[in-house]
Amino acid sequence: MADLEGKRAIVTGGSSGIGAATVQALAAAGARVVTGSRSDGTLDVTDPVSSERFVSRALAELGGLDILVNNAGLSRGRDPVWESHEEDEREVIETNVLGLMRMTRLCVPQLVDGGGHIVNLGSVAGIWSYPHGSSYVASKFAVHGYTRALRDDLHGKPVRITNVAPGLVETNFSKVRFKGDEEKAAAVYSNVALGGPLHAEDVADCIMFALTRPPHVNIDEIVVLALAQASGANVVRDPA
């Protein structure tokens, strides 16, 4: 088991999916973790007041910070660009991009002082686009670029920066994307060949790998896909 005994961590969007699996893995490795999410009413990364209040409370509880995992994120709809809704686009960008930037900005001073690690949850959608996902694709390309810019800005500081870019992961992501439509959500993960889609624990394993390298080693990026997935929308499926 990875050893992070005594490390202090914040995980955003930790109530379910990849976030919850990461919280569990960190705790099992000995880290102390504070997590928050919009669904449980503890953190809305799109709200500056909520974010500032959460970070202040977390820092007071932890007594400092060693790890920030920017996991909070979502998608809305699967529409061509000319049918996309502005309110959906705004929610995606404000959550996935501005929320991540906000949480990073609030936490970086703590990490620079004592050394630390920031892990951003990107996506294969930030590397290869796919049809009818323009706002999500745009947001994850932004996360990819922001992570590189963060690495440049913190160059020479004792802070490690990692972008983890998963592919198809079976969580409640698609249920949120399709605004509660269970049938559409289930279809995303159905009949995926060669063992099926990734699970949240697979991505948490990648996060833990990055966090537990020797201090002089920085894992810049991990791209993790199900064996059946070659790029964003290129997924082999078994016959129905």
C-alpha positions, 0 to 999 in steps of 0.5 A, spaced: 500 500 500 502 507 498 504 510 504 502 518 505 502 517 512 500 524 515 499 528 508 494 533 508 489 533 502 483 536 499 479 533 494 473 537 490 467 533 488 469 527 493 462 525 494 461 520 488 465 517 482 473 518 481 473 523 487 470 518 492 475 513 490 480 518 491 478 520 498 478 512 500 485 511 497 488 517 500 485 515 507 487 508 506 494 510 505 494 514 511 493 521 509 488 526 512 482 528 507 477 534 507 472 533 501 467 537 498 462 537 493 456 541 490 451 535 491 452 534 499 452 542 500 459 543 502 463 546 496 460 549 490 467 551 486 463 556 481 461 560 487 467 564 490 464 565 497 463 557 497 470 556 495 473 561 500 469 558 505 471 551 504 478 552 503 479 556 510 475 551 513 479 545 510 486 548 512 484 550 519 482 542 520 488 540 516 493 545 519 496 546 512 496 542 505 500 537 501 495 535 496 490 538 492 486 534 487 481 538 483 476 533 481 470 537 481 467 537 474 461 535 469 458 535 462 451 537 460 448 534 453 450 531 447 448 536 442 452 539 435 454 546 437 449 549 433 444 546 438 448 547 444 445 551 450 448 557 453 446 555 460 449 548 459 456 551 456 456 556 462 455 551 467 461 546 464 466 552 463 465 555 470 465 548 473 471 545 469 475 551 468 474 557 472 472 552 478 479 548 478 483 555 477 479 558 483 481 552 487 488 552 485 489 559 486 486 559 493 490 553 495 497 554 491 500 559 497 499 553 502 503 548 497 509 553 495 510 554 503 511 547 504 512 543 498 506 539 495 502 536 489 496 538 485 493 533 481 488 536 476 482 531 473 483 532 465 480 527 460 481 524 454 476 529 451 482 534 452 487 531 447 482 528 442 475 531 440 469 527 439 462 529 436 457 533 440 461 534 446 464 541 444 463 545 451 466 539 455 471 538 450 473 545 450 473 545 458 478 539 458 483 542 453 483 548 457 484 544 463 490 541 459 493 547 458 492 550 464 496 544 468 502 546 463 501 553 465 501 552 472 507 547 471 511 553 468 509 558 473 511 554 479 517 551 475 523 551 481 518 551 486 517 544 490 510 543 488 509 537 483 503 538 478 500 532 474 494 532 469 490 525 469 486 524 463 481 518 463 477 515 458 470 512 459 469 511 466 463 508 469 460 513 474 454 517 475 458 522 470 453 520 464 447 521 468 449 528 470 450 529 463 443 527 460 440 530 466 437 524 470 436 520 463 438 513 466 437 510 459 441 514 455 446 514 461 446 506 461 447 506 454 454 510 454 457 504 458 453 498 455 457 492 451 464 495 452 468 490 449 474 487 452 472 487 459 468 493 459 469 501 461 474 503 466 472 504 474 473 510 478 478 505 482 482 505 476 483 512 475 484 513 483 490 508 482 493 513 477 492 518 482 495 515 487 501 512 483 503 520 481 502 522 488 507 516 491 513 517 486 519 520 489 519 527 491 524 529 485 519 525 480 514 529 477 509 525 473 506 530 468 501 527 465 497 520 465 492 518 460 488 512 462 483 508 457 479 502 457 482 497 452 476 497 448 477 505 447 483 508 442 480 515 443 475 519 445 469 516 441 473 510 438 470 504 443 469 497 441 463 494 443 460 487 443 454 486 439 447 487 443 
